[in-house]
Amino acid sequence: MNLESVLASPGGIIILLGLAVIAVNAFSYALYSQVKSLVTSALQEGDGFAGDQTVATYTKLLYGEVMRGSFFTPTTVVTGSRANDRICRRVERSAAYARIRESASWVRNLPPPFHLIPYCV
């Protein structure tokens, strides 16, 4: 099966669009997992443990900032100053977070039918 035969079939375009949606959302979820890993390690460095709710809150905040784009605006409310938060500073200053930010630029401006993960987390 080659690309020409897929495009010639009646549902070929739909199949290709479906595969594109799956690929974009899988990539976005991989970025979310990487941010979650960075947050977990930053929390464990300081306190030695990380609660599920704390990890989820920081991950949603930092992932939302990475995915802020034309269609997605994060709605996480933060009390206090993010600039003074040690976990946010530690994660945002890491080299891995910079790579995540760069990688996110590939998918952050795609419209919602193609990019659903930021709305689901």
Contacts in CASP RR format, 6 or more apart in sequence:
PFRMAT RR
TARGET T0000
AUTHOR 0000-0000-0000
METHOD contacts of the structure
MODEL  1
MNLESVLASPGGIIILLGLAVIAVNAFSYALYSQVKSLVTSALQEGDGFA
GDQTVATYTKLLYGEVMRGSFFTPTTVVTGSRANDRICRRVERSAAYARI
RESASWVRNLPPPFHLIPYCV
6 12 0 8 1.000
6 15 0 8 1.000
6 16 0 8 1.000
7 13 0 8 1.000
7 16 0 8 1.000
9 15 0 8 1.000
20 114 0 8 1.000
21 113 0 8 1.000
21 114 0 8 1.000
24 107 0 8 1.000
24 110 0 8 1.000
24 114 0 8 1.000
24 115 0 8 1.000
25 115 0 8 1.000
25 116 0 8 1.000
25 117 0 8 1.000
27 103 0 8 1.000
27 106 0 8 1.000
27 107 0 8 1.000
28 67 0 8 1.000
28 104 0 8 1.000
28 107 0 8 1.000
28 115 0 8 1.000
28 117 0 8 1.000
28 118 0 8 1.000
29 117 0 8 1.000
31 63 0 8 1.000
31 66 0 8 1.000
31 67 0 8 1.000
31 100 0 8 1.000
31 103 0 8 1.000
31 104 0 8 1.000
32 59 0 8 1.000
32 63 0 8 1.000
32 117 0 8 1.000
32 121 0 8 1.000
34 96 0 8 1.000
34 100 0 8 1.000
35 59 0 8 1.000
35 62 0 8 1.000
35 63 0 8 1.000
35 66 0 8 1.000
35 91 0 8 1.000
35 97 0 8 1.000
35 100 0 8 1.000
36 55 0 8 1.000
36 59 0 8 1.000
36 63 0 8 1.000
38 62 0 8 1.000
38 91 0 8 1.000
38 94 0 8 1.000
38 96 0 8 1.000
38 97 0 8 1.000
38 100 0 8 1.000
39 50 0 8 1.000
39 55 0 8 1.000
39 58 0 8 1.000
39 59 0 8 1.000
39 62 0 8 1.000
39 87 0 8 1.000
39 91 0 8 1.000
40 50 0 8 1.000
40 55 0 8 1.000
42 58 0 8 1.000
42 87 0 8 1.000
42 90 0 8 1.000
42 91 0 8 1.000
43 49 0 8 1.000
43 50 0 8 1.000
43 51 0 8 1.000
43 54 0 8 1.000
43 55 0 8 1.000
43 58 0 8 1.000
43 87 0 8 1.000
44 50 0 8 1.000
45 90 0 8 1.000
57 76 0 8 1.000
58 87 0 8 1.000
58 88 0 8 1.000
58 91 0 8 1.000
59 121 0 8 1.000
60 74 0 8 1.000
60 76 0 8 1.000
60 121 0 8 1.000
61 74 0 8 1.000
61 76 0 8 1.000
61 78 0 8 1.000
61 82 0 8 1.000
61 88 0 8 1.000
62 88 0 8 1.000
62 91 0 8 1.000
62 92 0 8 1.000
62 97 0 8 1.000
63 118 0 8 1.000
63 121 0 8 1.000
64 72 0 8 1.000
64 74 0 8 1.000
64 76 0 8 1.000
64 118 0 8 1.000
65 74 0 8 1.000
66 97 0 8 1.000
66 100 0 8 1.000
66 101 0 8 1.000
66 104 0 8 1.000
66 108 0 8 1.000
67 74 0 8 1.000
67 104 0 8 1.000
67 108 0 8 1.000
67 118 0 8 1.000
68 74 0 8 1.000
68 108 0 8 1.000
69 108 0 8 1.000
69 109 0 8 1.000
70 108 0 8 1.000
70 109 0 8 1.000
71 109 0 8 1.000
71 110 0 8 1.000
71 111 0 8 1.000
71 112 0 8 1.000
71 115 0 8 1.000
72 108 0 8 1.000
72 112 0 8 1.000
72 115 0 8 1.000
72 118 0 8 1.000
72 119 0 8 1.000
74 118 0 8 1.000
82 88 0 8 1.000
83 89 0 8 1.000
91 97 0 8 1.000
107 115 0 8 1.000
108 115 0 8 1.000
112 119 0 8 1.000
END
